[in-house]
Amino acid sequence: MKPPRISAAFLAGSMALLGLTTTPAAQAATPAPTSMTMVSWNICGEAGGSRGDAGFCPSRATLQENEAKVLEIVRLMGDQRADAIVLQEVCGAPPGVPATVDGTAQVEGYHQKRLKELLGPQGWSFDFAPVRRWDDTSANSLAYGSPCRGVLQGGRLGNLIAIKGTISARASQDALPVVTPAPDHRTLPVQCVSVTGRSTAVCNTHIIPGSEDSRIGPQIANVKSFVDGFTAQHGLGRAALGGDFNREAENSLMAQVTGAFENCVDGATLHGWNGTGHVWREFDHIFVTRPATGRAISSCDIDEARMDTTENTPGIPTNGFSDHAPVVARLGDQPVCTCSMNGSRTPCPRS
């Protein structure tokens, strides 16, 4: 039976000044963090799998379905008045991809291309970090990400940040530690951007699944170190880190993140079907630097209306756009907003 949905948490509190930054020319106070709304969503936008298969996820088999998924992302951002969204399992492309890679003509991946077309004119900027699959042995995939499959051939697999404003700094790196012998070929990046006029670093990651892999703990540590370093390097007041962590915040391996960051999620963000029953997990999170006083997150919610919650059985229609739900966090002093939840698509009231 599906667990009860957790309602929006009322966590309003004051924001505190988060320290000083030193430059060669002068020492100046870091600006107080600005209010913003951030979304994290694993859109399961690229891999294959037919209905009934273990790898099935809705809205990705045809170009029409992928277009519907992109339009839903845009609708979500409008409904939530979002300032930033971090996406996992996207078909896109990093800068500098050659015209042909491993014999396949390259195009800008469908999700990234369409989001740029739809949001770019509205003042949004984008950053793509390539991902290599566990079974991909191509050397080119290290630099450009694994090739997208099915109708999305020509694009590259990765994670994407879309953010309102002009990106002033960006960086990414593979967060998986190097071990010998390597158990597989995957790369899973952490990426961060800063935006002109904002004091918050927006970061994105995808942690390796499972519970036995010895790289999980070091990967999470690498993610935190990278986020902390980017935030300090660019003199930012705080970081907001979203992503699919493939485990609950209470998992002991997550302590290095939860000890330093506020977590906005308390409830199921992933739905699975094991052949006989529904499986619910709290895998997706948004973490925000914990301030010295008060709270960093004024509200948080899980947008279950866009998550497929049906049995993965042939002939049963889906009722969502991904097996994951979007997570919505409001940072700073914006009021709590519970729109687009429980099936409603009512836009949030302007504050």
Secondary structure, DSSP 8 states (H G I E B T S, - for coil): -------------------EEE-SS-EEE------EEEEEEE---S----TTSTT--SS-SSHHHHHHHHHHHHHHHHHTT-SEEEEEEEEE--TT--SEETTEE----HHHHHHHHHHGGGTEEEEEEE-B-TT---SHHHHH--B--GGGTTSEEEEEEEEES-EEEEEEEE-S---SS-S---B-EEEEEEETT--EEEEEEE---SS--TTHHHHHHHHHHHHHHHHHHTT-SEEEEEEE-SS-TTSGGGHHHHTTEEE---S--EEEE-SSSEEEE--EEEEEE--SSS-SEEEEEE-GGGB--S---TT----SSBSB--EEEEESS-----TT-TT--------
